[in-house]
Amino acid sequence: MKVKNLEKELEKIFNRMVQEDFRAELIAETVHPDYRFSAKNLYRYLILRDFDLRKIHDSLSDLGISAMRSGEGYVFANVLLSLRLLNLILGHEMQDDFDIEYKGYRKSKKMLRRHANELFNKAQKKHFTEIMVTMPTEAAEDVDLLRSLVDAGMETARINCSHDDIPVWKKMIANIQAVSKELKKDVKIYMDMSGPKIRIADLKVLSKKGKEKSFIKIQTGEHLTLTKRTTDGKQAVYGDDNSLISGSEVGVLLPQIIDDLQVKDRVFFDDGMIEAVVTKKTKTDAKLLITKAYKNKLGSGKGINLPDTKLNLPSLTERDIELLPFICKHADIVGYSFVRTPEDVAALYKELENFDCPDMGVVLKIENKEAFENLPLMLFEAMKRQKVGVMIARGDLAVEIGFERIAEVQNQILWLCEAAHVPVIWATQVLENLAKTGIPTRAEVSDAVQSAQAECVMLNKGPYIAEAVATLKNILISAEAHSFKRKNALRSLNVARNTLQKMY
């Protein structure tokens, strides 16, 4: 691209940011004072990514100008300085008749680190990225386990409210606090709310020999009825010639999802191991066709993902609200499971106000397609509190958006959060084989290196979890010595364009 044309393309972006800065200012007035500049920067980033920047960036790189790939945290300054340099090359005089607040790379980096320190820990250490570990039930009794985790590098203890109960959690918290005091190392307590559990109901199916089973057998091409009726489940029945006489049947823990399902909607079971599509709907049932079955069994309690379905479920359940007083009293951070809209964020904030816990950190868990598509709007709402973060829950997210897209989408989440100066937690299957077997795979070590882009990394429980924590700590120290964040190609982002259309 010729320099004159390059200048014109960059001016389009610059002028649009200037013209729409009043919108950025209006949004900034609604958020916490610590996030006012961040809100403006995020809005400018959405404008920037409404453009396809690949040709612009390549041409700027040829001139030795561009920093587009590293400008998420300081969008306006990046565009302004690039445009000024182009004007110098062309011998043009640039008019600086705008009154817009902007910050450069160093200040934006400090802002993100400050927000991360406020949410997590402020202690100085060899690596910046925090290490979070999910607490096993044994943590309620085994103080030595907790001591080994803190010694290895754990800085945040995660308690999953989908498991165990309040008496067990109280013991865990007491042990965590005792070990933290003993070792003189601050350990934050993070509690994950369960959110709506979209799962298979309990199955009690009799085998041919009369033995009760908690699963049904499934195969590709078979028909399955998902029902809101009370059922123990049914196994598919085949004739002597192997022709299907009647399909299988299972119930759901949240019957109301049947109302929201539509014909042609995809339905995934058991982390995507079984794929189906809705072929027929009644008031009580959704008839499904199994399109792919990587497993031949579907058991009680297995998860259900509905990437095409607009759910009318509250993200904040009655059980979550019941637990909030306990969480507010004992935890530093609360994880918001299955949050999907800015209205969901506002609902949690209203409850937190009722329980008077203004210092509680809030982490939005991005677990489904709708949450990802609404992420910018949810960030604007989330920034009304001082301590906020985002978790990339890659397990459910990968099922919903497709495994082939998870790397792309997790990068987009990182970019959007960096633009908002909001810290990110990288979660799901990090060093999982090491934690479970004591031996890491090459792929998961590479993934752990990539996790240094985030402000926190979450490990799940396993017999070798202390070794996994120590390994991750060493990986983070090495990785952070080489880079801060990573940059990619700059095509326009649908999530940016769609968000701007919703806001206009």
C-alpha positions as CSV (number, residue, x, y, z in Angstrom):
1,M,0.0,0.0,0.0
2,K,1.3,3.4,-0.9
3,V,2.1,5.8,1.9
4,K,-0.6,8.3,0.9
5,N,-3.2,5.6,0.8
6,L,-1.9,4.2,4.1
7,E,-2.3,7.7,5.7
8,K,-5.9,7.9,4.4
9,E,-6.8,4.5,5.9
10,L,-5.3,5.3,9.2
11,E,-7.0,8.7,9.2
12,K,-10.4,6.9,8.8
13,I,-9.7,5.0,12.0
14,F,-8.4,8.1,13.9
15,N,-11.2,10.3,12.8
16,R,-13.8,7.8,13.8
17,M,-12.3,7.5,17.3
18,V,-12.3,11.3,17.7
19,Q,-15.9,11.6,16.4
20,E,-17.1,8.9,18.8
21,D,-15.1,9.8,21.8
22,F,-18.2,11.3,23.4
23,R,-19.6,7.7,23.6
24,A,-16.4,6.5,25.3
25,E,-16.7,9.4,27.8
26,L,-20.3,8.5,28.6
27,I,-19.4,4.9,29.3
28,A,-16.4,6.0,31.4
29,E,-18.7,8.0,33.7
30,T,-20.6,4.8,34.6
31,V,-17.7,2.7,35.8
32,H,-15.4,2.6,38.9
33,P,-12.9,5.5,38.9
34,D,-10.0,3.0,38.6
35,Y,-11.5,1.8,35.3
36,R,-12.6,5.0,33.6
37,F,-9.6,5.2,31.2
38,S,-9.9,1.4,30.7
39,A,-13.5,1.7,29.6
40,K,-12.6,4.4,27.1
41,N,-9.7,2.3,25.8
42,L,-12.0,-0.7,25.4
43,Y,-14.5,1.3,23.4
44,R,-11.7,2.6,21.1
45,Y,-10.4,-1.0,20.7
46,L,-13.8,-2.1,19.5
47,I,-13.7,0.7,16.9
48,L,-10.2,-0.3,15.9
49,R,-11.1,-4.0,15.4
50,D,-14.2,-3.0,13.4
51,F,-11.5,-2.5,10.6
52,D,-9.5,-5.1,8.8
53,L,-6.0,-4.0,9.8
54,R,-3.9,-6.7,8.1
55,K,-2.9,-4.7,5.0
56,I,-2.4,-1.5,7.1
57,H,-0.2,-3.3,9.6
58,D,2.0,-5.0,7.0
59,S,2.5,-1.6,5.2
60,L,3.3,0.1,8.5
61,S,5.8,-2.7,9.3
62,D,7.5,-2.1,6.0
63,L,8.1,1.5,7.1
64,G,9.3,0.5,10.5
65,I,6.4,2.3,12.2
66,S,3.8,-0.2,13.3
67,A,3.0,-1.3,16.8
68,M,-0.6,-2.3,16.0
69,R,-0.1,-5.9,17.2
70,S,0.9,-4.7,20.6
71,G,-1.5,-1.8,21.1
72,E,-4.5,-3.3,22.9
73,G,-3.8,-1.5,26.1
74,Y,-3.2,2.0,24.6
75,V,-5.3,2.1,21.4
76,F,-5.6,5.9,20.7
77,A,-1.9,6.6,21.5
78,N,-0.9,3.8,19.1
79,V,-3.0,5.1,16.2
80,L,-2.1,8.7,16.9
81,L,1.7,8.1,17.0
82,S,1.6,5.9,13.8
83,L,-0.3,8.7,12.0
84,R,2.1,11.4,13.2
85,L,5.0,9.3,11.8
86,L,3.3,8.9,8.5
87,N,2.7,12.7,8.3
88,L,6.4,13.3,8.9
89,I,7.3,10.9,6.1
90,L,5.0,12.7,3.8
91,G,6.0,16.1,5.0
92,H,2.5,16.9,6.1
93,E,1.5,19.0,9.1
94,M,-0.9,17.2,11.4
95,Q,-3.5,19.1,13.3
96,D,-3.7,18.2,17.0
97,D,-7.1,19.9,17.6
98,F,-8.6,17.2,19.8
99,D,-9.1,17.0,23.5
100,I,-8.8,13.2,24.2
101,E,-7.2,11.5,27.2
102,Y,-4.8,8.8,26.2
103,K,-1.9,6.8,27.7
104,G,1.1,5.0,26.2
105,Y,2.4,1.4,26.5
106,R,4.2,1.8,29.9
107,K,1.3,3.4,31.7
108,S,-1.2,0.9,30.2
109,K,1.0,-2.0,31.3
110,K,1.2,-0.6,34.8
111,M,-2.5,-0.2,34.9
112,L,-3.2,-3.8,34.0
113,R,-0.6,-5.0,36.6
114,R,-2.2,-2.8,39.2
115,H,-5.6,-4.2,38.5
116,A,-4.2,-7.7,38.7
117,N,-2.5,-7.0,42.0
118,E,-5.7,-5.6,43.4
119,L,-7.6,-8.7,42.4
120,F,-5.0,-11.3,43.4
121,N,-1.7,-10.7,45.4
122,K,0.6,-7.7,45.6
123,A,3.7,-9.7,46.7
124,Q,6.8,-9.2,44.6
125,K,8.1,-12.5,43.0
126,K,10.1,-13.8,40.1
127,H,6.9,-14.3,38.0
128,F,4.0,-12.0,37.6
129,T,1.3,-14.5,36.6
130,E,-0.6,-16.0,39.6
131,I,-1.0,-19.7,40.2
132,M,-4.5,-20.9,41.3
133,V,-5.2,-24.5,42.4
134,T,-8.6,-26.2,42.8
135,M,-8.9,-27.7,46.3
136,P,-9.6,-31.4,46.5
137,T,-11.9,-32.6,49.4
138,E,-8.7,-33.8,51.1
139,A,-7.7,-30.2,51.7
140,A,-10.3,-30.1,54.6
141,E,-8.1,-32.6,56.5
142,D,-4.7,-32.8,55.0
143,V,-2.7,-29.7,56.1
144,D,0.5,-31.2,54.7
145,L,-1.0,-31.1,51.2
146,L,-1.8,-27.4,51.5
147,R,1.6,-26.7,52.9
148,S,3.2,-28.5,49.9
149,L,1.0,-26.5,47.5
150,V,1.9,-23.1,49.0
151,D,5.6,-24.1,49.2
152,A,5.5,-25.0,45.5
153,G,4.0,-21.7,44.5
154,M,0.2,-21.7,44.9
155,E,-1.1,-18.2,45.6
156,T,-4.9,-18.6,45.2
157,A,-6.9,-21.5,46.5
158,R,-10.1,-22.3,44.5
159,I,-13.1,-23.9,46.1
160,N,-15.6,-25.3,43.7
161,C,-19.1,-24.9,45.2
162,S,-20.4,-27.6,42.9
163,H,-18.7,-30.1,45.2
164,D,-18.7,-30.8,49.0
165,D,-20.6,-28.6,51.4
166,I,-20.3,-25.7,53.9
167,P,-18.8,-27.8,56.8
168,V,-16.1,-29.1,54.4
169,W,-15.4,-25.6,53.0
170,K,-15.0,-24.2,56.4
171,K,-12.3,-26.7,57.2
172,M,-10.6,-26.0,53.9
173,I,-10.6,-22.3,54.6
174,A,-9.3,-22.7,58.2
175,N,-6.5,-24.9,56.9
176,I,-5.6,-22.5,54.1
177,Q,-5.5,-19.6,56.5
178,A,-3.4,-21.5,59.0
179,V,-0.8,-22.6,56.4
180,S,-0.8,-19.1,54.9
181,K,0.0,-17.6,58.4
182,E,2.6,-20.3,59.2
183,L,4.5,-19.9,55.9
184,K,4.0,-16.1,55.9
185,K,2.6,-16.2,52.4
186,D,-0.6,-14.5,51.4
187,V,-3.1,-17.0,49.8
188,K,-6.3,-15.7,48.4
189,I,-9.5,-17.7,48.6
190,Y,-11.5,-18.0,45.4
191,M,-15.0,-19.6,45.5
192,D,-16.8,-20.7,42.4
193,M,-20.6,-20.5,42.4
194,S,-22.2,-23.5,40.6
195,G,-24.6,-21.6,38.3
196,P,-27.4,-23.4,36.5
197,K,-26.4,-27.1,36.1
198,I,-27.5,-28.3,32.6
199,R,-27.0,-32.0,33.1
200,I,-28.5,-35.4,32.5
201,A,-30.9,-36.4,35.4
202,D,-30.2,-39.6,37.4
203,L,-30.5,-42.8,35.3
204,K,-31.8,-46.1,36.6
205,V,-32.0,-48.4,33.6
206,L,-32.4,-52.2,33.9
207,S,-30.1,-54.4,31.8
208,K,-31.4,-57.6,30.1
209,K,-30.2,-59.4,33.2
210,G,-32.2,-57.2,35.5
211,K,-29.2,-55.3,36.9
212,E,-29.7,-51.5,37.4
213,K,-27.3,-49.3,35.4
214,S,-26.7,-45.5,35.7
215,F,-26.1,-45.1,32.0
216,I,-27.6,-45.9,28.6
217,K,-25.8,-47.1,25.5
218,I,-25.7,-44.7,22.6
219,Q,-24.6,-45.0,18.9
220,T,-24.5,-42.7,15.9
221,G,-27.8,-42.6,13.9
222,E,-29.8,-43.5,17.0
223,H,-32.8,-41.4,18.3
224,L,-32.8,-40.0,21.8
225,T,-35.6,-38.2,23.6
226,L,-34.6,-35.4,26.0
227,T,-37.6,-34.9,28.3
228,K,-38.8,-32.7,31.1
229,R,-41.0,-35.6,32.3
230,T,-40.0,-37.6,35.3
231,T,-38.1,-40.6,34.0
232,D,-35.5,-43.1,35.1
233,G,-34.3,-43.2,31.5
234,K,-34.8,-45.8,28.7
235,Q,-32.5,-47.8,26.6
236,A,-33.0,-48.0,22.8
237,V,-34.7,-51.2,21.7
238,Y,-33.6,-53.1,18.6
239,G,-35.3,-55.9,16.7
240,D,-33.8,-59.2,15.7
241,D,-32.8,-57.7,12.4
242,N,-31.0,-54.9,14.2
243,S,-33.6,-52.4,13.2
244,L,-34.5,-49.6,15.7
245,I,-37.8,-50.2,17.4
246,S,-37.7,-47.4,19.9
247,G,-35.2,-44.8,20.8
248,S,-33.6,-44.1,24.2
249,E,-34.8,-41.5,26.7
250,V,-33.2,-39.3,29.4
251,G,-34.4,-36.6,31.7
252,V,-32.7,-33.2,32.5
253,L,-31.9,-31.5,35.8
254,L,-33.2,-28.2,34.4
255,P,-36.5,-29.2,32.6
256,Q,-37.0,-25.6,31.4
257,I,-34.3,-26.0,28.7
258,I,-36.8,-28.1,26.7
259,D,-38.9,-25.0,26.2
260,D,-35.9,-23.1,24.8
261,L,-34.7,-25.8,22.4
262,Q,-35.6,-25.3,18.7
263,V,-35.6,-27.7,15.8
264,K,-32.1,-27.9,14.2
265,D,-30.4,-26.7,17.5
266,R,-27.3,-28.8,18.3
267,V,-27.0,-30.6,21.6
268,F,-23.7,-31.8,23.0
269,F,-23.3,-34.3,25.9
270,D,-20.4,-35.2,28.1
271,D,-17.9,-32.4,27.0
272,G,-18.8,-32.9,23.4
273,M,-18.2,-36.7,23.3
274,I,-21.8,-37.2,22.0
275,E,-23.3,-34.8,19.4
276,A,-26.9,-34.6,18.5
277,V,-29.4,-32.3,16.7
278,V,-33.1,-31.6,17.6
279,T,-35.4,-33.0,14.9
280,K,-38.8,-32.5,16.6
281,K,-40.3,-30.6,19.6
282,T,-43.3,-31.1,21.8
283,K,-44.3,-29.3,25.1
284,T,-42.4,-31.9,27.1
285,D,-39.9,-33.5,24.8
286,A,-37.1,-32.7,22.4
287,K,-36.5,-35.5,19.9
288,L,-32.8,-35.8,19.0
289,L,-30.8,-37.6,16.3
290,I,-27.3,-38.7,17.4
291,T,-25.0,-37.4,14.7
292,K,-21.6,-38.3,16.3
293,A,-20.8,-40.6,19.2
294,Y,-17.2,-40.7,20.3
295,K,-18.4,-42.7,23.4
296,N,-21.0,-45.4,23.5
297,K,-22.3,-44.6,27.0
298,L,-24.2,-41.6,28.3
299,G,-24.4,-41.6,32.1
300,S,-26.2,-39.8,35.0
301,G,-25.1,-36.2,35.6
302,K,-23.2,-35.7,32.4
303,G,-23.1,-32.1,31.2
304,I,-25.2,-30.7,28.3
305,N,-24.1,-27.9,26.0
306,L,-26.5,-25.9,23.8
307,P,-24.4,-23.6,21.6
308,D,-27.3,-22.6,19.3
309,T,-30.0,-22.2,22.0
310,K,-31.1,-18.9,23.5
311,L,-31.6,-19.9,27.1
312,N,-34.0,-18.1,29.4
313,L,-32.3,-19.3,32.5
314,P,-31.0,-17.0,35.3
315,S,-27.2,-17.3,35.5
316,L,-27.5,-16.5,39.3
317,T,-29.5,-19.4,40.8
318,E,-31.3,-19.6,44.1
319,R,-28.6,-21.9,45.4
320,D,-25.9,-19.3,44.4
321,I,-27.8,-16.5,46.3
322,E,-28.2,-18.8,49.3
323,L,-24.4,-19.3,49.4
324,L,-23.5,-15.6,48.8
325,P,-23.5,-14.6,52.5
326,F,-21.0,-17.5,53.3
327,I,-18.9,-16.6,50.2
328,C,-18.8,-12.9,51.1
329,K,-17.7,-13.7,54.7
330,H,-14.9,-16.2,53.8
331,A,-13.7,-15.5,50.2
332,D,-11.6,-12.8,48.6
333,I,-13.0,-13.6,45.0
334,V,-16.2,-15.1,43.7
335,G,-16.4,-16.9,40.4
336,Y,-19.6,-16.2,38.4
337,S,-20.4,-19.5,36.5
338,F,-22.4,-19.4,33.2
339,V,-22.7,-15.6,33.2
340,R,-24.0,-14.7,29.7
341,T,-25.2,-11.0,29.6
342,P,-24.5,-7.6,31.2
343,E,-27.8,-8.0,32.9
344,D,-26.4,-11.1,34.6
345,V,-23.5,-9.1,35.9
346,A,-25.8,-6.4,37.2
347,A,-27.9,-9.0,39.0
348,L,-24.8,-10.3,40.9
349,Y,-23.7,-6.8,41.8
350,K,-27.1,-6.1,43.2
351,E,-26.9,-9.1,45.5
352,L,-23.4,-8.2,46.6
353,E,-24.6,-4.8,47.6
354,N,-27.3,-6.5,49.7
355,F,-24.6,-8.4,51.6
356,D,-22.3,-5.4,51.9
357,C,-19.1,-6.8,50.5
358,P,-17.7,-4.0,48.3
359,D,-14.2,-5.4,48.4
360,M,-15.1,-8.8,47.0
361,G,-13.4,-9.6,43.7
362,V,-15.6,-10.8,40.9
363,V,-14.5,-13.1,38.1
364,L,-16.7,-13.6,35.0
365,K,-16.3,-17.2,33.7
366,I,-16.6,-17.3,29.9
367,E,-18.0,-20.8,29.4
368,N,-20.3,-20.5,26.4
369,K,-20.8,-18.9,23.1
370,E,-23.3,-16.2,24.3
371,A,-20.9,-15.1,27.0
372,F,-18.1,-14.7,24.5
373,E,-20.3,-12.7,22.1
374,N,-21.4,-10.4,25.0
375,L,-18.0,-10.1,26.6
376,P,-17.3,-6.4,25.7
377,L,-20.7,-5.4,27.1
378,M,-20.2,-7.5,30.2
379,L,-16.8,-5.9,30.7
380,F,-18.3,-2.4,30.7
381,E,-20.8,-3.6,33.4
382,A,-18.1,-5.5,35.4
383,M,-15.9,-2.4,35.5
384,K,-18.4,-0.7,37.8
385,R,-16.5,-2.6,40.6
386,Q,-12.8,-2.1,41.4
387,K,-11.8,-5.8,41.6
388,V,-12.8,-7.7,38.5
389,G,-11.4,-10.4,36.3
390,V,-12.3,-12.9,33.5
391,M,-11.8,-16.7,33.4
392,I,-11.4,-18.4,30.1
393,A,-13.1,-21.7,31.0
394,R,-11.8,-23.5,27.9
395,G,-13.6,-26.9,28.6
396,D,-17.2,-25.8,28.1
397,L,-16.2,-23.0,25.8
398,A,-14.5,-25.4,23.4
399,V,-17.5,-27.6,23.2
400,E,-19.8,-24.7,22.4
401,I,-17.8,-22.9,19.8
402,G,-15.9,-25.9,18.4
403,F,-12.5,-27.2,19.3
404,E,-11.1,-25.9,16.0
405,R,-11.9,-22.3,17.2
406,I,-10.9,-22.4,20.8
407,A,-7.3,-21.0,20.2
408,E,-8.8,-18.1,18.1
409,V,-11.5,-17.3,20.6
410,Q,-9.2,-17.5,23.7
411,N,-6.9,-15.0,22.0
412,Q,-9.8,-12.6,21.3
413,I,-10.8,-12.8,25.0
414,L,-7.2,-12.0,25.9
415,W,-7.2,-9.0,23.6
416,L,-10.5,-7.6,24.8
417,C,-9.5,-8.0,28.4
418,E,-6.1,-6.4,27.8
419,A,-7.9,-3.4,26.1
420,A,-10.0,-3.2,29.3
421,H,-7.0,-3.7,31.6
422,V,-8.9,-6.6,33.2
423,P,-6.8,-9.5,34.4
424,V,-7.5,-13.0,32.9
425,I,-7.4,-16.5,34.4
426,W,-6.3,-19.2,32.0
427,A,-8.2,-22.4,33.0
428,T,-9.0,-26.0,32.1
429,Q,-6.6,-28.9,31.6
430,V,-3.4,-26.9,32.3
431,L,-0.7,-29.6,33.0
432,E,-3.6,-32.0,33.7
433,N,-1.6,-35.1,32.8
434,L,1.2,-34.1,35.1
435,A,-1.2,-33.4,38.0
436,K,-2.9,-36.8,37.5
437,T,0.0,-39.1,36.5
438,G,3.2,-37.3,37.4
439,I,4.3,-37.2,33.7
440,P,3.5,-34.1,31.5
441,T,2.8,-34.3,27.8
442,R,4.7,-32.1,25.4
443,A,1.5,-30.5,24.3
444,E,0.5,-29.4,27.8
445,V,3.9,-28.0,28.5
446,S,3.6,-25.9,25.4
447,D,0.1,-24.8,26.5
448,A,1.5,-23.9,30.0
449,V,4.0,-21.6,28.2
450,Q,1.2,-19.9,26.4
451,S,-0.6,-19.4,29.7
452,A,2.0,-16.8,30.7
453,Q,-0.1,-14.4,28.5
454,A,-2.7,-14.4,31.3
455,E,-2.5,-12.8,34.8
456,C,-3.4,-16.1,36.5
457,V,-3.3,-19.8,35.6
458,M,-5.6,-22.4,37.2
459,L,-4.6,-26.0,37.8
460,N,-7.0,-28.7,38.7
461,K,-6.6,-31.3,41.5
462,G,-4.6,-34.6,41.1
463,P,-2.2,-36.9,43.0
464,Y,0.8,-34.9,41.7
465,I,-0.7,-31.4,42.0
466,A,2.3,-30.1,44.0
467,E,4.7,-31.2,41.3
468,A,2.5,-29.5,38.7
469,V,2.5,-26.3,40.7
470,A,6.3,-26.3,41.0
471,T,6.6,-27.1,37.2
472,L,4.2,-24.3,36.3
473,K,6.1,-21.8,38.4
474,N,9.4,-22.6,36.6
475,I,7.6,-22.4,33.2
476,L,6.2,-19.0,34.1
477,I,9.5,-17.6,35.3
478,S,11.1,-18.7,32.0
479,A,8.3,-17.6,29.7
480,E,7.8,-14.1,31.3
481,A,11.5,-13.4,30.8
482,H,10.9,-13.6,27.0
483,S,7.6,-11.8,26.4
484,F,4.6,-9.8,27.7
485,K,1.5,-11.0,25.9
486,R,1.5,-12.2,22.3
487,K,0.3,-10.6,19.1
488,N,-1.5,-12.0,16.1
489,A,-3.0,-11.1,12.8
490,L,-5.4,-8.1,12.8
491,R,-8.5,-9.0,10.7
492,S,-11.7,-7.3,11.8
493,L,-13.5,-9.0,14.7
494,N,-17.1,-10.0,14.6
495,V,-17.4,-9.6,18.3
496,A,-16.2,-5.9,18.0
497,R,-18.6,-5.1,15.1
498,N,-21.6,-6.8,16.7
499,T,-21.0,-5.1,20.0
500,L,-20.8,-1.6,18.4
501,Q,-24.1,-2.3,16.5
502,K,-25.8,-3.2,19.9
503,M,-24.5,0.0,21.4
504,Y,-25.6,2.4,18.7
